[in-house]
């Protein structure tokens, strides 16, 4: 079975968050199940620079008004289609924002182009390979099912759209519609029209054959206004076609036994080797070494991630003898709040702003706790890395965090199956209680050890989830076969 994955970021080529990890790992997990997954992504400047040998698949003289070349390449075991279109993708900034952090004003065009090429591939622009299924990720690929649905070429290829975060919807003015090269029928409630504007995610949710999101709990949460962000009604209408499949992790990239980014590789809960990583981390963050727990944060610094709650709890963490190491960037107000907390507690709180993949590994290997008080979390990956590395996750009880962590309540501790601490409600008070529980457990060496061991034994691989995706694809193919 041939599946085209359509993603705006793919690890290890380009990454701003969890989507890249998933897009990079899923094809590799699906290969043993007989699924030939290729990935289509934009040819950002940095991506083209990293590709080795490429093959020209075809020239596209008019990709929404611009000339483009579709390339094929293999990189890190991933077969890739890359759209080389300098007008859209040759930029100095990130994949979505310029060097000042502002959204590119032509994002609507840049990601419509991505979806358009996905549909063209399904319709045969590569004479050697055409997908049986098109699987798009997030709003950036939201128009792929729309282009497929309104394509004049038939039969229409089945499509899947995965929601990694419904907070990002890709909404644009209706004025762009003529430039999207879609028939007028697409500008309706059954297509891209969304409150007199155009919604890319909305259009995808309306037209994809199947919808998935990245955890069963989030699949239920987005039916509620609090989490659905305005799309809960539409998702409710499509609930029969929606499934939550939890993400796995790439266990080659995230393997404490072979990780080249950490100070000392270790096997199982090797406390001694973890201690070496702890020391390296203490050094890197300018912390004073003592025996208290080190809490780490590896995150976008945003309201969603509950970073304001951590800032409010910072004094409390230090008062209990804990340390805080923060790696991330985001909201300037939250960055300032973190800096102020670090200034109040030199040697106890350390902050590194920016994106640092190697350091993110050392943090999992050297900290005692990964703190994730997200207000909503479709799946979350850092808690999964924490499990693998014996860095105990302390998490808000929501979305994928609720699905992947077993709370250290009395029964779970007795049965030695607890893998972390969950708290609810996700507010200042809830976090405070969770911190108190964490400190108590940390003081009890045997209990803490058992927690780490159970965490490290958790199945965080892609295996189960990959077979769920494979089954979904099969169901759709069967639907095509049955007229
Ligand atoms: P989201 O996709 O919502 O940002 P996830 O937890 O799903 O959150 O994925 C975040 C990914 O990005 C993880 O792989 C995490 O390790 C990584 N990450 C986040 N911030 C940083 C950072 N500042 N430096 C390095 N890696 C980071």
Boltz pocket constraint, residues with backbone or C-beta under 6 A from the ligand:
constraints:
  - pocket:
      binder: B
      contacts: [[A, 16], [A, 17], [A, 18], [A, 19], [A, 21], [A, 165], [A, 298], [A, 299], [A, 300], [A, 327], [A, 328], [A, 329], [A, 352], [A, 354], [A, 355], [A, 356], [A, 357], [A, 360], [A, 379], [A, 380], [A, 381], [A, 382], [A, 383]]
      max_distance: 6.0
